[in-house]
Amino acid sequence: MTAKELLNKYLIDNNLRQTPERYIILKYIYKTQSHFDIDYLYNCINKKEKISKATIYNNLEMLTKAKLIKKSSFNDTRIVYEKALNKTQHDHLICNQCGDIFEFCDPRIKNILDGIEKITNFRVQNHSLNIYGQCNNQKCKK
């Protein structure tokens, strides 16, 4: 299913209106290639469309509940979102200096999670691994 089809299903199942703004927001989210915050999304959308920040914020919450996007909090203050549809398991490297977020995938982490399930008889449904440090960008090396 596409993101639009999943949104349609979620809206119908939850008796929510299928407004043009919701589809515009979803379109811009799925054009984005990296993590984004509400300000970034607002600026992208409002170059061509006029949608209030409050409308965008409320729809981000709804899209999170619909599992079309994932909400993450880094450094206890910065809230960012990322696409969730067809996203493979990945973890994050966060630069303490510039704030950039890098995704990485290490198959050994899946093996560790499988081992935890086997040893503890606990079914892991999801996990989050955020590693903080300093990236190799020129501005951060100084």
C-alpha positions as CSV (number, residue, x, y, z in Angstrom):
1,M,0.0,0.0,0.0
2,T,1.1,3.5,-0.7
3,A,1.3,6.3,2.0
4,K,-1.8,7.9,0.5
5,E,-3.7,4.7,0.6
6,L,-2.8,4.0,4.2
7,L,-3.8,7.6,5.1
8,N,-7.2,7.1,3.4
9,K,-7.7,3.9,5.3
10,Y,-6.7,5.5,8.6
11,L,-9.0,8.5,8.1
12,I,-11.9,6.3,7.2
13,D,-11.3,3.8,10.0
14,N,-11.2,6.7,12.5
15,N,-14.0,8.8,11.1
16,L,-11.7,11.7,10.2
17,R,-12.1,14.1,7.4
18,Q,-10.1,13.6,4.2
19,T,-8.9,17.2,3.9
20,P,-6.7,18.5,1.1
21,E,-4.2,19.8,3.7
22,R,-3.6,16.3,5.1
23,Y,-2.6,15.1,1.6
24,I,-0.4,18.1,1.0
25,I,1.4,17.6,4.3
26,L,1.9,13.8,3.5
27,K,3.2,14.6,0.0
28,Y,5.8,17.0,1.4
29,I,6.8,14.5,4.1
30,Y,7.4,11.8,1.6
31,K,9.4,14.1,-0.6
32,T,11.8,14.7,2.3
33,Q,14.9,12.6,2.3
34,S,16.0,13.0,5.9
35,H,14.7,13.8,9.4
36,F,12.7,17.0,9.7
37,D,11.2,19.2,12.3
38,I,8.0,21.2,12.1
39,D,9.8,24.4,11.2
40,Y,11.5,22.7,8.2
41,L,8.3,21.2,7.0
42,Y,6.4,24.4,7.5
43,N,9.0,26.3,5.4
44,C,8.9,23.7,2.6
45,I,5.2,23.6,2.4
46,N,4.7,27.4,2.6
47,K,6.9,28.1,-0.4
48,K,3.9,26.8,-2.6
49,E,1.0,26.2,-0.3
50,K,-0.5,28.1,2.6
51,I,-1.0,25.9,5.6
52,S,-0.7,27.1,9.2
53,K,1.9,25.7,11.5
54,A,-0.9,24.6,13.9
55,T,-2.5,22.5,11.1
56,I,0.8,21.0,10.3
57,Y,1.5,20.2,13.9
58,N,-1.9,18.6,14.5
59,N,-1.5,16.5,11.3
60,L,2.0,15.4,12.4
61,E,0.4,14.0,15.5
62,M,-2.3,12.2,13.5
63,L,0.3,10.8,11.0
64,T,2.3,9.5,13.9
65,K,-0.7,7.6,15.3
66,A,-1.4,6.3,11.7
67,K,2.2,5.0,11.7
68,L,3.1,6.9,8.6
69,I,5.8,8.9,10.3
70,K,7.9,8.3,13.4
71,K,8.5,10.9,16.1
72,S,11.9,11.0,17.8
73,S,13.4,13.2,20.5
74,F,17.1,13.8,20.5
75,N,19.0,15.5,23.3
76,D,15.7,15.7,25.3
77,T,14.7,18.9,23.4
78,R,14.9,18.4,19.7
79,I,11.8,16.7,18.2
80,V,12.2,15.4,14.7
81,Y,10.1,13.2,12.4
82,E,10.9,10.7,9.7
83,K,9.0,8.6,7.2
84,A,7.9,5.3,8.6
85,L,6.5,3.5,5.6
86,N,8.8,0.9,4.1
87,K,11.6,2.0,6.4
88,T,14.1,-0.6,7.3
89,Q,15.4,-1.0,10.8
90,H,18.0,1.6,11.5
91,D,19.6,3.5,14.4
92,H,21.0,7.0,14.7
93,L,24.3,8.8,15.2
94,I,23.7,12.3,16.5
95,C,26.4,15.0,16.4
96,N,26.5,17.0,19.6
97,Q,28.2,19.9,17.8
98,C,26.1,20.5,14.7
99,G,23.0,18.5,15.5
100,D,23.1,16.4,12.3
101,I,21.5,13.0,12.4
102,F,22.9,10.1,10.5
103,E,21.1,6.8,10.0
104,F,23.0,3.5,10.2
105,C,22.2,-0.1,10.1
106,D,24.3,-2.9,11.6
107,P,22.9,-6.4,11.3
108,R,24.6,-7.4,14.5
109,I,22.0,-5.3,16.4
110,K,19.2,-7.6,15.0
111,N,21.2,-10.6,16.2
112,I,21.5,-9.0,19.7
113,L,17.8,-8.4,19.8
114,D,17.0,-12.0,18.7
115,G,19.4,-13.2,21.5
116,I,17.6,-11.0,24.0
117,E,14.2,-12.5,23.0
118,K,15.6,-16.1,23.3
119,I,17.3,-15.6,26.7
120,T,14.5,-13.5,28.3
121,N,11.4,-14.9,26.6
122,F,10.5,-11.3,25.9
123,R,9.2,-10.3,22.4
124,V,10.9,-7.2,21.2
125,Q,8.4,-5.1,19.2
126,N,10.8,-2.1,18.5
127,H,13.9,-0.5,19.8
128,S,15.7,2.8,19.6
129,L,19.5,3.2,19.6
130,N,20.9,6.7,19.5
131,I,24.6,7.3,19.7
132,Y,25.9,10.8,20.5
133,G,29.3,12.1,19.5
134,Q,31.0,14.3,17.0
135,C,30.7,13.9,13.2
136,N,33.6,14.4,10.7
137,N,32.2,17.5,9.1
138,Q,34.8,20.3,8.7
139,K,32.8,22.6,11.0
140,C,32.8,20.1,13.8
141,K,36.5,19.1,13.5
142,K,37.6,22.6,14.6
